[in-house]
Amino acid sequence: MIILSKLQYQLNLVIMKSIKKGMLLSLFLFGSSYFLSAQKQFNALLVTTTRGWHHESIHAGVLAIQQLGVKHNFRVDLLEDNYGFTDKTLANYQVVIFLNTTGDILNNEEQKVMERFIQGGKGFMGIHSASDTEYDWAWYTQLVGRMFHIHPAIQSARLNVLDASFPGLEGFANNKQWTDEWYEFGPDQSKDLKTVLAVDENSYNPKADWAANPQRAAVSGKGMGAFHPIAWYHNFDGGRAFYTNLGHVPSDFTDPSYLSHITAGIIWAATGKK
């Protein structure tokens, strides 16, 4: 009985050691997997708040940018309203993306939060109607660089790559034809804007006339002439900002050329790396 007990004890000891090794191996593999999956190259806060026109392409844009985050290993969190737009919240992010925002979307306190975020060396990415947002906030208009004035009907036009050294523009080479809502912008709000993409006004009709309505006076536009910027970037107030006019049409967000374009803008705004 004593011998049997010793054998049982030794056998149980071997079994327990094997179990412990298996558990440790499982924990190691799980921990390694979690560690690798948790390590993102940066975190992005995606803002889609609108106080004016609500673009149909917002939904497609959210899905596309979330998938870009998966593909390029950055985290994307969605903010549909401004609850929680605080210093504490933004401390977790390296870039804020305004996707087709419109109107006055941040109150005075939230605006100061955004200013401190950029001044802390972080980045901003504006897509399409981000330039139709916060006209009365002078700092923001300088961050974006140029503000929306008017646009004609959606048309096809030829694109001109102005800075091929900036990544993500390869799909727009050779005067690629593109269909979108071509914004005419007002005067430059910052002096150091580096334009990477323009549209050829000879390839479409840039003229537009909007009648007055209860929200605004009559507006007209004749285009911007030989230099019609579409996408640009600059360092601003300690941080970085990238803006693209493209993104009105929902199908933009399934086009590989466009996805490469906004990916490069997001990465540069978040990290300062091209």
Backbone as CSV, one residue per row, in Angstrom:
resi,resn,N_x,N_y,N_z,CA_x,CA_y,CA_z,C_x,C_y,C_z
1,MET,0.838,-1.214,0.000,0.000,0.000,0.000,0.860,1.247,0.000
2,ILE,1.962,1.164,0.812,2.850,2.322,0.853,3.521,2.532,-0.486
3,ILE,4.002,1.413,-1.090,4.648,1.507,-2.407,3.674,2.061,-3.433
4,LEU,2.467,1.575,-3.393,1.448,2.051,-4.333,1.187,3.527,-4.140
5,SER,1.170,3.968,-2.904,0.923,5.374,-2.638,2.044,6.238,-3.201
6,LYS,3.289,5.763,-3.051,4.413,6.514,-3.596,4.344,6.597,-5.114
7,LEU,3.993,5.480,-5.730,3.859,5.472,-7.193,2.760,6.427,-7.640
8,GLN,1.668,6.391,-6.923,0.558,7.297,-7.243,1.001,8.750,-7.092
9,TYR,1.753,8.988,-6.015,2.235,10.352,-5.771,3.149,10.823,-6.903
10,GLN,4.098,9.949,-7.292,5.025,10.305,-8.369,4.286,10.499,-9.694
11,LEU,3.321,9.611,-9.925,2.529,9.730,-11.154,1.738,11.027,-11.164
12,ASN,1.123,11.324,-10.005,0.356,12.569,-9.908,1.252,13.782,-10.097
13,LEU,2.477,13.685,-9.575,3.430,14.783,-9.696,3.786,15.041,-11.159
14,VAL,4.038,13.946,-11.881,4.350,14.065,-13.313,3.181,14.685,-14.066
15,ILE,1.974,14.207,-13.731,0.772,14.722,-14.410,0.593,16.208,-14.139
16,MET,0.804,16.597,-12.863,0.633,18.000,-12.502,1.663,18.884,-13.190
17,LYS,2.894,18.414,-13.273,3.938,19.184,-13.962,3.592,19.361,-15.436
18,SER,3.073,18.279,-16.032,2.690,18.353,-17.446,1.560,19.347,-17.650
19,ILE,0.609,19.299,-16.716,-0.523,20.223,-16.799,-0.051,21.658,-16.662
20,LYS,0.849,21.884,-15.676,1.367,23.229,-15.451,2.120,23.740,-16.669
21,LYS,2.951,22.856,-17.270,3.687,23.251,-18.475,2.729,23.620,-19.599
22,GLY,1.672,22.793,-19.735,0.685,23.073,-20.775,-0.030,24.382,-20.535
23,MET,-0.359,24.615,-19.244,-1.037,25.870,-18.903,-0.136,27.058,-19.152
24,LEU,1.155,26.920,-18.762,2.103,28.018,-18.984,2.287,28.285,-20.461
25,LEU,2.366,27.188,-21.251,2.513,27.358,-22.696,1.290,28.040,-23.275
26,SER,0.102,27.614,-22.814,-1.134,28.231,-23.303,-1.191,29.706,-22.943
27,LEU,-0.806,29.997,-21.667,-0.802,31.392,-21.235,0.199,32.216,-22.025
28,PHE,1.367,31.610,-22.315,2.380,32.325,-23.088,1.883,32.637,-24.492
29,LEU,1.291,31.617,-25.132,0.785,31.820,-26.492,-0.344,32.843,-26.504
30,PHE,-1.264,32.744,-25.531,-2.367,33.695,-25.452,-1.847,35.098,-25.203
31,GLY,-0.901,35.209,-24.242,-0.340,36.515,-23.921,0.397,37.124,-25.090
32,SER,1.181,36.287,-25.799,1.910,36.787,-26.963,0.955,37.260,-28.045
33,SER,-0.101,36.458,-28.260,-1.092,36.828,-29.271,-1.778,38.127,-28.900
34,TYR,-2.154,38.264,-27.623,-2.822,39.479,-27.175,-1.895,40.686,-27.288
35,PHE,-0.617,40.477,-26.889,0.349,41.576,-26.933,0.530,42.078,-28.355
36,LEU,0.678,41.111,-29.280,0.884,41.500,-30.676,-0.348,42.191,-31.243
37,SER,-1.547,41.658,-30.895,-2.766,42.252,-31.438,-3.045,43.618,-30.820
38,ALA,-2.572,43.806,-29.566,-2.858,45.066,-28.883,-1.929,46.191,-29.319
39,GLN,-0.784,45.856,-29.899,0.185,46.868,-30.286,-0.182,47.476,-31.626
40,LYS,-0.700,48.683,-31.608,-1.036,49.407,-32.830,0.006,50.497,-33.062
41,GLN,0.219,50.834,-34.336,1.234,51.867,-34.585,0.748,53.249,-34.153
42,PHE,-0.572,53.451,-34.126,-1.143,54.670,-33.552,-2.651,54.503,-33.416
43,ASN,-3.285,55.435,-32.726,-4.738,55.422,-32.528,-5.357,56.641,-33.203
44,ALA,-6.477,56.419,-33.891,-7.169,57.489,-34.607,-8.588,57.651,-34.080
45,LEU,-8.994,58.896,-33.854,-10.369,59.203,-33.462,-11.098,59.728,-34.694
46,LEU,-12.134,59.017,-35.106,-12.876,59.348,-36.324,-14.151,60.101,-35.964
47,VAL,-14.238,61.365,-36.369,-15.362,62.239,-36.036,-16.251,62.419,-37.268
48,THR,-17.559,62.159,-37.114,-18.502,62.264,-38.238,-19.664,63.210,-37.925
49,THR,-19.510,64.057,-36.921,-20.592,64.951,-36.494,-20.969,65.927,-37.606
50,THR,-22.263,66.132,-37.792,-22.738,67.102,-38.786,-23.755,68.039,-38.149
51,ARG,-23.645,69.308,-38.496,-24.629,70.319,-38.085,-25.161,71.050,-39.313
52,GLY,-25.001,70.410,-40.444,-25.478,70.965,-41.708,-25.793,69.811,-42.636
53,TRP,-25.270,69.873,-43.840,-25.491,68.804,-44.809,-24.901,67.489,-44.304
54,HIS,-25.670,66.408,-44.442,-25.197,65.088,-44.034,-24.901,64.276,-45.288
55,HIS,-23.621,63.966,-45.495,-23.209,63.273,-46.713,-23.576,61.791,-46.684
56,GLU,-24.061,61.321,-47.795,-24.403,59.903,-47.950,-23.172,59.017,-47.800
57,SER,-22.012,59.563,-48.118,-20.782,58.761,-48.123,-20.187,58.533,-46.735
58,ILE,-20.766,59.124,-45.698,-20.198,58.970,-44.356,-20.138,57.499,-43.942
59,HIS,-21.226,56.785,-44.162,-21.259,55.377,-43.758,-20.173,54.583,-44.464
60,ALA,-20.061,54.768,-45.779,-19.028,54.060,-46.542,-17.639,54.459,-46.052
61,GLY,-17.483,55.737,-45.700,-16.199,56.221,-45.218,-15.804,55.605,-43.894
62,VAL,-16.762,55.485,-42.973,-16.475,54.875,-41.672,-16.011,53.430,-41.851
63,LEU,-16.754,52.670,-42.651,-16.395,51.266,-42.873,-15.016,51.154,-43.514
64,ALA,-14.741,52.015,-44.488,-13.461,51.960,-45.190,-12.297,52.284,-44.264
65,ILE,-12.436,53.333,-43.456,-11.340,53.735,-42.569,-11.132,52.699,-41.466
66,GLN,-12.196,52.081,-40.999,-12.043,50.997,-40.025,-11.245,49.845,-40.634
67,GLN,-11.529,49.519,-41.887,-10.797,48.450,-42.560,-9.344,48.845,-42.829
68,LEU,-9.111,50.118,-43.120,-7.727,50.584,-43.280,-6.957,50.411,-41.979
69,GLY,-7.648,50.658,-40.862,-7.008,50.457,-39.567,-6.598,49.013,-39.362
70,VAL,-7.463,48.081,-39.760,-7.138,46.659,-39.651,-5.952,46.317,-40.555
71,LYS,-6.003,46.792,-41.783,-4.961,46.470,-42.759,-3.609,47.059,-42.380
72,HIS,-3.618,48.302,-41.870,-2.360,49.007,-41.606,-2.026,49.093,-40.109
73,ASN,-2.756,48.325,-39.310,-2.451,48.170,-37.890,-2.514,49.487,-37.102
74,PHE,-3.582,50.244,-37.303,-3.853,51.364,-36.407,-5.295,51.263,-35.914
75,ARG,-5.501,51.746,-34.713,-6.817,51.655,-34.090,-7.702,52.804,-34.543
76,VAL,-8.974,52.511,-34.784,-9.951,53.533,-35.181,-11.128,53.482,-34.225
77,ASP,-11.390,54.587,-33.530,-12.569,54.712,-32.667,-13.485,55.770,-33.253
78,LEU,-14.772,55.489,-33.292,-15.759,56.377,-33.907,-16.405,57.286,-32.877
79,LEU,-16.477,58.579,-33.207,-17.176,59.561,-32.375,-18.245,60.216,-33.241
80,GLU,-19.517,59.835,-33.017,-20.607,60.354,-33.838,-21.178,61.651,-33.286
81,ASP,-21.011,61.861,-31.977,-21.346,63.153,-31.395,-20.146,63.576,-30.560
82,ASN,-20.244,64.686,-29.860,-19.061,65.236,-29.207,-18.950,64.872,-27.729
83,TYR,-19.782,63.951,-27.267,-19.693,63.547,-25.869,-18.328,62.913,-25.612
84,GLY,-17.608,63.436,-24.647,-16.309,62.890,-24.314,-15.152,63.489,-25.086
85,PHE,-15.382,64.596,-25.804,-14.299,65.255,-26.540,-13.521,66.120,-25.541
86,THR,-12.648,65.454,-24.763,-11.931,66.109,-23.678,-10.431,65.858,-23.813
87,ASP,-9.656,66.590,-23.030,-8.204,66.367,-23.020,-7.877,64.930,-22.638
88,LYS,-8.591,64.423,-21.655,-8.338,63.065,-21.180,-8.587,62.036,-22.278
89,THR,-9.680,62.214,-23.019,-10.001,61.279,-24.099,-8.987,61.379,-25.233
90,LEU,-8.701,62.590,-25.659,-7.806,62.773,-26.800,-6.359,62.398,-26.492
91,ALA,-6.019,62.296,-25.219,-4.664,61.871,-24.858,-4.361,60.466,-25.366
92,ASN,-5.414,59.695,-25.678,-5.242,58.326,-26.153,-5.007,58.236,-27.656
93,TYR,-5.039,59.366,-28.354,-4.982,59.356,-29.820,-3.820,60.179,-30.352
94,GLN,-3.396,59.801,-31.557,-2.333,60.537,-32.239,-2.867,61.357,-33.410
95,VAL,-4.076,61.054,-33.861,-4.672,61.799,-34.968,-6.190,61.839,-34.807
96,VAL,-6.774,62.984,-35.143,-8.225,63.144,-35.207,-8.604,63.302,-36.678
97,ILE,-9.569,62.506,-37.127,-10.027,62.543,-38.522,-11.422,63.132,-38.563
98,PHE,-11.594,64.212,-39.305,-12.923,64.773,-39.550,-13.406,64.245,-40.900
99,LEU,-14.358,63.321,-40.858,-14.908,62.710,-42.072,-16.239,63.362,-42.421
100,ASN,-16.236,64.209,-43.430,-17.460,64.855,-43.934,-18.277,65.509,-42.823
101,THR,-17.580,66.131,-41.898,-18.247,66.953,-40.888,-18.781,68.219,-41.553
102,THR,-19.780,68.838,-40.950,-20.313,70.107,-41.459,-20.802,70.966,-40.301
103,GLY,-20.697,72.277,-40.483,-21.260,73.220,-39.517,-20.404,73.390,-38.271
104,ASP,-21.003,73.991,-37.254,-20.322,74.248,-35.985,-20.519,73.048,-35.071
105,ILE,-19.522,72.208,-34.955,-19.691,70.926,-34.263,-19.038,70.895,-32.874
106,LEU,-18.158,71.848,-32.569,-17.501,71.871,-31.267,-17.836,73.163,-30.525
107,ASN,-18.097,73.053,-29.220,-18.318,74.268,-28.434,-16.965,74.896,-28.076
108,ASN,-16.980,75.993,-27.387,-15.744,76.724,-27.101,-14.740,75.884,-26.321
109,GLU,-15.212,75.134,-25.336,-14.325,74.299,-24.525,-13.710,73.185,-25.370
110,GLU,-14.530,72.576,-26.223,-14.044,71.498,-27.090,-13.057,72.023,-28.126
111,GLN,-13.261,73.233,-28.589,-12.312,73.840,-29.514,-10.938,73.993,-28.862
112,LYS,-10.910,74.400,-27.613,-9.646,74.535,-26.895,-8.972,73.173,-26.718
113,VAL,-9.776,72.142,-26.517,-9.242,70.785,-26.427,-8.544,70.408,-27.736
114,MET,-9.188,70.718,-28.849,-8.611,70.406,-30.162,-7.319,71.188,-30.385
115,GLU,-7.307,72.437,-29.987,-6.104,73.259,-30.152,-4.943,72.690,-29.343
116,ARG,-5.209,72.303,-28.106,-4.150,71.725,-27.274,-3.660,70.394,-27.837
117,PHE,-4.570,69.641,-28.430,-4.210,68.362,-29.042,-3.163,68.573,-30.141
118,ILE,-3.421,69.516,-31.042,-2.475,69.806,-32.135,-1.192,70.422,-31.579
119,GLN,-1.323,71.322,-30.647,-0.146,71.969,-30.049,0.743,70.972,-29.318
120,GLY,0.186,69.836,-28.961,0.947,68.778,-28.314,1.712,67.903,-29.292
121,GLY,1.726,68.289,-30.573,2.503,67.566,-31.573,1.748,66.483,-32.301
122,LYS,0.423,66.528,-32.244,-0.376,65.485,-32.881,-0.987,65.975,-34.200
123,GLY,-1.861,65.156,-34.805,-2.264,65.430,-36.179,-3.753,65.481,-36.433
124,PHE,-4.093,66.086,-37.576,-5.479,66.235,-38.038,-5.554,65.784,-39.488
125,MET,-6.609,65.042,-39.801,-6.902,64.633,-41.177,-8.313,65.095,-41.512
126,GLY,-8.449,65.931,-42.554,-9.751,66.419,-42.968,-10.148,65.819,-44.306
127,ILE,-11.350,65.278,-44.370,-11.851,64.664,-45.600,-13.076,65.419,-46.092
128,HIS,-13.000,65.865,-47.343,-14.074,66.532,-48.079,-14.670,67.701,-47.303
129,SER,-15.865,67.551,-46.721,-16.534,68.702,-46.117,-15.992,69.074,-44.740
130,ALA,-14.844,68.523,-44.369,-14.156,69.068,-43.193,-13.818,70.533,-43.424
131,SER,-13.745,70.945,-44.691,-13.508,72.358,-45.026,-14.805,73.160,-45.059
132,ASP,-15.927,72.504,-44.797,-17.238,73.156,-44.697,-17.698,73.120,-43.240
133,THR,-16.737,73.247,-42.348,-16.948,73.081,-40.907,-16.281,74.226,-40.144
134,GLU,-16.971,74.756,-39.146,-16.365,75.716,-38.199,-15.751,76.953,-38.876
135,TYR,-16.516,77.611,-39.728,-16.021,78.809,-40.423,-15.643,79.936,-39.464
136,ASP,-16.330,80.020,-38.343,-16.105,81.138,-37.414,-14.986,80.868,-36.407
137,TRP,-14.368,79.734,-36.498,-13.250,79.372,-35.630,-11.966,79.608,-36.423
138,ALA,-11.341,80.752,-36.209,-10.190,81.164,-37.024,-9.052,80.154,-36.970
139,TRP,-8.768,79.616,-35.791,-7.676,78.641,-35.657,-7.935,77.421,-36.536
140,TYR,-9.178,76.957,-36.556,-9.520,75.776,-37.355,-9.363,76.051,-38.849
141,THR,-9.771,77.218,-39.300,-9.634,77.529,-40.729,-8.160,77.533,-41.134
142,GLN,-7.282,77.942,-40.221,-5.840,77.904,-40.495,-5.324,76.472,-40.483
143,LEU,-5.877,75.648,-39.586,-5.496,74.240,-39.529,-5.838,73.546,-40.848
144,VAL,-7.058,73.729,-41.320,-7.480,73.103,-42.579,-6.715,73.694,-43.756
145,GLY,-6.540,75.007,-43.747,-5.738,75.664,-44.774,-6.518,76.436,-45.803
146,ARG,-7.589,75.860,-46.306,-8.490,76.532,-47.252,-9.902,76.084,-46.936
147,MET,-10.861,76.993,-47.051,-12.235,76.673,-46.693,-13.134,76.650,-47.917
148,PHE,-14.110,75.782,-47.859,-15.077,75.619,-48.950,-15.846,76.912,-49.232
149,HIS,-16.045,77.194,-50.522,-16.842,78.353,-50.930,-18.103,77.920,-51.680
150,ILE,-17.935,77.100,-52.713,-19.061,76.649,-53.527,-18.587,75.466,-54.364
151,HIS,-19.536,74.748,-54.937,-19.165,73.680,-55.869,-20.199,73.589,-56.977
152,PRO,-19.778,73.178,-58.171,-20.730,72.923,-59.243,-21.316,71.521,-59.089
153,ALA,-22.084,71.073,-60.078,-22.625,69.723,-60.051,-21.488,68.705,-60.109
154,ILE,-21.737,67.516,-59.608,-20.737,66.447,-59.653,-20.382,66.165,-61.112
155,GLN,-19.073,66.147,-61.375,-18.602,65.942,-62.742,-17.312,65.132,-62.736
156,SER,-16.978,64.601,-63.920,-15.688,63.949,-64.120,-14.678,65.004,-64.542
157,ALA,-13.448,64.870,-64.049,-12.402,65.844,-64.356,-11.044,65.151,-64.272
158,ARG,-10.024,65.849,-64.779,-8.669,65.313,-64.772,-7.895,65.811,-63.551
159,LEU,-7.192,64.893,-62.912,-6.372,65.234,-61.755,-4.929,65.475,-62.165
160,ASN,-4.252,66.350,-61.436,-2.837,66.620,-61.647,-2.085,66.365,-60.340
161,VAL,-1.156,65.429,-60.370,-0.301,65.187,-59.206,0.796,66.240,-59.199
162,LEU,0.869,67.027,-58.140,1.846,68.119,-58.051,3.082,67.743,-57.253
163,ASP,2.980,66.731,-56.412,4.125,66.319,-55.607,4.133,64.795,-55.522
164,ALA,4.794,64.171,-56.478,4.815,62.710,-56.539,5.646,62.097,-55.421
165,SER,6.395,62.918,-54.686,7.191,62.389,-53.583,6.329,62.054,-52.366
166,PHE,5.128,62.620,-52.307,4.226,62.282,-51.208,3.547,60.954,-51.550
167,PRO,3.537,59.996,-50.621,2.980,58.667,-50.925,1.474,58.696,-51.139
168,GLY,0.977,57.628,-51.762,-0.453,57.434,-51.921,-1.070,58.113,-53.119
169,LEU,-0.248,58.710,-53.984,-0.771,59.431,-55.149,-0.562,58.665,-56.452
170,GLU,0.027,57.488,-56.366,0.366,56.731,-57.575,-0.866,56.445,-58.437
171,GLY,-2.002,56.222,-57.798,-3.216,55.903,-58.539,-3.823,57.075,-59.280
172,PHE,-3.303,58.294,-59.038,-3.822,59.490,-59.696,-2.901,59.994,-60.804
173,ALA,-1.864,59.229,-61.109,-0.875,59.669,-62.102,-1.477,59.717,-63.506
174,ASN,-0.745,60.375,-64.393,-1.112,60.457,-65.817,-2.470,61.128,-66.034
175,ASN,-2.717,62.179,-65.253,-3.963,62.951,-65.385,-5.206,62.071,-65.327
176,LYS,-5.243,61.259,-64.311,-6.356,60.325,-64.164,-7.686,61.058,-64.105
177,GLN,-8.686,60.492,-64.765,-10.027,61.066,-64.707,-10.719,60.582,-63.436
178,TRP,-11.369,61.536,-62.758,-12.000,61.227,-61.474,-13.336,61.955,-61.397
179,THR,-14.323,61.302,-60.821,-15.642,61.902,-60.664,-15.880,62.223,-59.196
180,ASP,-16.163,63.509,-58.922,-16.357,63.912,-57.528,-17.046,65.271,-57.502
181,GLU,-17.185,65.800,-56.311,-17.763,67.129,-56.108,-16.590,68.090,-55.900
182,TRP,-16.312,68.899,-56.913,-15.107,69.729,-56.910,-15.356,71.039,-56.186
183,TYR,-14.760,71.165,-55.016,-14.914,72.374,-54.221,-14.097,73.517,-54.812
184,GLU,-14.708,74.680,-54.826,-13.955,75.920,-55.042,-13.679,76.481,-53.650
185,PHE,-12.427,76.782,-53.389,-12.034,77.235,-52.057,-11.840,78.745,-52.018
186,GLY,-11.989,79.291,-50.810,-11.693,80.694,-50.589,-10.194,80.910,-50.465
187,PRO,-9.782,82.088,-50.017,-8.353,82.418,-49.907,-7.618,81.481,-48.949
188,ASP,-6.332,81.306,-49.180,-5.506,80.513,-48.278,-5.559,81.093,-46.872
189,GLN,-5.735,80.218,-45.894,-5.768,80.631,-44.497,-4.414,80.439,-43.811
190,SER,-3.532,79.687,-44.460,-2.161,79.498,-43.976,-1.201,79.667,-45.152
191,LYS,0.022,80.094,-44.842,0.964,80.437,-45.907,1.865,79.277,-46.325
192,ASP,1.892,78.228,-45.534,2.866,77.171,-45.790,2.239,75.896,-46.348
193,LEU,1.109,75.997,-47.011,0.417,74.817,-47.518,1.211,74.156,-48.643
194,LYS,1.380,72.851,-48.534,2.097,72.079,-49.557,1.069,71.272,-50.326
195,THR,0.733,71.722,-51.518,-0.317,71.085,-52.314,0.241,69.891,-53.066
196,VAL,-0.426,68.754,-52.949,0.046,67.534,-53.601,-0.829,67.121,-54.785
197,LEU,-2.064,67.630,-54.837,-2.998,67.213,-55.883,-3.868,68.385,-56.297
198,ALA,-4.095,68.519,-57.613,-4.934,69.595,-58.141,-5.874,69.014,-59.190
199,VAL,-6.870,69.816,-59.574,-7.792,69.408,-60.633,-7.674,70.395,-61.792
200,ASP,-7.787,69.881,-62.992,-7.683,70.686,-64.215,-9.060,71.249,-64.557
201,GLU,-9.223,72.553,-64.388,-10.533,73.160,-64.643,-10.924,73.141,-66.122
202,ASN,-9.957,72.914,-67.007,-10.281,72.799,-68.432,-10.995,71.487,-68.754
203,SER,-11.002,70.569,-67.788,-11.607,69.255,-68.033,-13.032,69.153,-67.484
204,TYR,-13.545,70.233,-66.872,-14.930,70.242,-66.396,-15.421,71.684,-66.328
205,ASN,-16.697,71.868,-66.045,-17.276,73.203,-65.938,-17.326,73.612,-64.466
206,PRO,-16.458,74.553,-64.035,-16.385,74.915,-62.622,-17.417,75.959,-62.186
207,LYS,-18.220,76.468,-63.112,-19.134,77.553,-62.760,-20.327,77.039,-61.938
208,ALA,-20.724,77.849,-60.962,-21.853,77.483,-60.101,-22.530,78.736,-59.585
209,ASP,-23.855,78.688,-59.470,-24.641,79.784,-58.905,-25.704,79.196,-57.989
210,TRP,-25.673,79.630,-56.740,-26.655,79.166,-55.773,-27.529,80.336,-55.349
211,ALA,-28.821,80.146,-55.436,-29.754,81.186,-55.005,-29.736,81.322,-53.487
212,ALA,-30.164,82.455,-53.019,-30.230,82.695,-51.572,-31.278,81.791,-50.937
213,ASN,-31.054,81.443,-49.667,-32.048,80.704,-48.894,-32.014,81.237,-47.462
214,PRO,-32.896,80.776,-46.580,-32.928,81.324,-45.211,-31.620,81.168,-44.436
215,GLN,-30.771,80.214,-44.840,-29.521,79.985,-44.123,-28.336,80.793,-44.651
216,ARG,-28.417,81.278,-45.908,-27.264,81.973,-46.485,-27.702,82.880,-47.620
217,ALA,-26.806,83.777,-47.991,-27.030,84.660,-49.129,-26.719,83.908,-50.428
218,ALA,-27.020,84.529,-51.545,-26.698,83.938,-52.839,-25.181,83.793,-52.978
219,VAL,-24.761,82.716,-53.610,-23.338,82.428,-53.784,-23.093,82.072,-55.242
220,SER,-21.961,82.516,-55.777,-21.592,82.150,-57.140,-20.104,81.828,-57.189
221,GLY,-19.729,81.072,-58.195,-18.324,80.711,-58.363,-17.991,80.532,-59.826
222,LYS,-16.760,80.852,-60.162,-16.290,80.708,-61.540,-15.079,79.795,-61.636
223,GLY,-14.752,79.136,-60.546,-13.560,78.305,-60.528,-12.379,79.053,-59.917
224,MET,-11.243,78.388,-59.844,-10.060,78.962,-59.225,-8.936,79.233,-60.229
225,GLY,-9.170,78.871,-61.488,-8.181,79.170,-62.513,-7.173,78.055,-62.716
226,ALA,-5.957,78.452,-63.124,-4.928,77.474,-63.489,-4.474,76.634,-62.304
227,PHE,-4.559,77.188,-61.102,-4.163,76.449,-59.901,-5.392,76.195,-59.041
228,HIS,-5.872,74.955,-59.091,-7.056,74.580,-58.319,-6.677,73.416,-57.394
229,PRO,-6.262,73.719,-56.166,-5.796,72.675,-55.243,-6.920,71.755,-54.789
230,ILE,-6.554,70.491,-54.572,-7.505,69.473,-54.141,-7.066,68.795,-52.845
231,ALA,-5.759,68.608,-52.681,-5.239,67.978,-51.465,-3.920,68.631,-51.088
232,TRP,-3.711,68.812,-49.770,-2.500,69.474,-49.300,-2.211,69.074,-47.855
233,TYR,-1.024,69.467,-47.391,-0.646,69.206,-46.004,0.259,70.319,-45.513
234,HIS,0.401,70.427,-44.212,1.337,71.391,-43.638,1.525,71.119,-42.154
235,ASN,2.642,71.600,-41.628,2.864,71.626,-40.185,2.179,72.883,-39.654
236,PHE,1.491,72.717,-38.521,0.727,73.859,-38.010,0.675,73.845,-36.490
237,ASP,1.073,74.928,-35.875,0.919,75.167,-34.437,1.446,74.011,-33.581
238,GLY,2.560,73.442,-34.000,3.159,72.355,-33.245,2.782,70.967,-33.712
239,GLY,1.748,70.867,-34.559,1.282,69.567,-35.045,1.234,69.517,-36.553
240,ARG,0.356,68.681,-37.084,0.284,68.446,-38.527,-1.171,68.385,-38.997
241,ALA,-1.389,68.768,-40.276,-2.727,68.667,-40.858,-2.630,68.250,-42.317
242,PHE,-3.495,67.310,-42.709,-3.627,66.878,-44.104,-5.093,67.007,-44.483
243,TYR,-5.352,67.509,-45.690,-6.739,67.659,-46.149,-6.869,67.168,-47.584
244,THR,-7.980,66.506,-47.885,-8.319,66.158,-49.258,-9.763,66.518,-49.555
245,ASN,-9.990,67.094,-50.727,-11.337,67.428,-51.185,-12.111,66.176,-51.615
246,LEU,-11.399,65.155,-52.044,-12.047,63.947,-52.543,-12.760,63.209,-51.418
247,GLY,-13.901,62.617,-51.740,-14.615,61.840,-50.738,-16.098,62.121,-50.649
248,HIS,-16.655,62.839,-51.635,-18.100,63.088,-51.626,-18.876,61.862,-52.083
249,VAL,-18.351,61.161,-53.067,-19.049,60.039,-53.682,-18.790,58.767,-52.877
250,PRO,-19.835,58.036,-52.480,-19.627,56.831,-51.667,-18.662,55.825,-52.291
251,SER,-18.691,55.714,-53.622,-17.819,54.741,-54.286,-16.345,55.093,-54.153
252,ASP,-16.030,56.345,-53.787,-14.628,56.702,-53.533,-14.014,55.753,-52.505
253,PHE,-14.806,55.364,-51.515,-14.292,54.616,-50.381,-14.126,53.123,-50.654
254,THR,-14.340,52.723,-51.910,-14.005,51.360,-52.329,-12.968,51.375,-53.444
255,ASP,-12.507,52.550,-53.825,-11.522,52.672,-54.899,-10.108,52.561,-54.331
256,PRO,-9.292,51.628,-54.811,-7.939,51.449,-54.273,-7.079,52.709,-54.351
257,SER,-7.234,53.507,-55.418,-6.447,54.732,-55.546,-6.789,55.712,-54.435
258,TYR,-8.067,55.848,-54.159,-8.497,56.770,-53.109,-8.088,56.264,-51.728
259,LEU,-8.237,54.971,-51.503,-7.880,54.411,-50.203,-6.386,54.580,-49.928
260,SER,-5.558,54.444,-50.949,-4.122,54.685,-50.776,-3.862,56.147,-50.437
261,HIS,-4.620,57.027,-51.073,-4.489,58.467,-50.857,-4.795,58.843,-49.407
262,ILE,-5.923,58.396,-48.882,-6.271,58.793,-47.515,-5.435,58.042,-46.479
263,THR,-4.996,56.832,-46.814,-4.109,56.110,-45.900,-2.818,56.887,-45.679
264,ALA,-2.233,57.365,-46.784,-0.983,58.125,-46.681,-1.194,59.409,-45.883
265,GLY,-2.349,60.061,-46.085,-2.639,61.277,-45.331,-2.807,61.007,-43.848
266,ILE,-3.520,59.932,-43.500,-3.741,59.586,-42.099,-2.410,59.253,-41.425
267,ILE,-1.596,58.442,-42.083,-0.310,58.045,-41.483,0.597,59.256,-41.284
268,TRP,0.646,60.154,-42.277,1.492,61.326,-42.110,0.978,62.216,-40.975
269,ALA,-0.337,62.425,-40.933,-0.896,63.273,-39.883,-0.642,62.682,-38.506
270,ALA,-0.690,61.374,-38.384,-0.506,60.711,-37.091,0.951,60.645,-36.657
271,THR,1.854,60.453,-37.616,3.242,60.140,-37.270,4.265,61.147,-37.796
272,GLY,3.879,61.931,-38.819,4.842,62.836,-39.456,5.739,62.119,-40.433
273,LYS,5.442,60.840,-40.715,6.273,60.044,-41.619,5.583,59.832,-42.957
274,LYS,6.377,59.913,-44.026,5.850,59.678,-45.380,6.253,58.295,-45.867
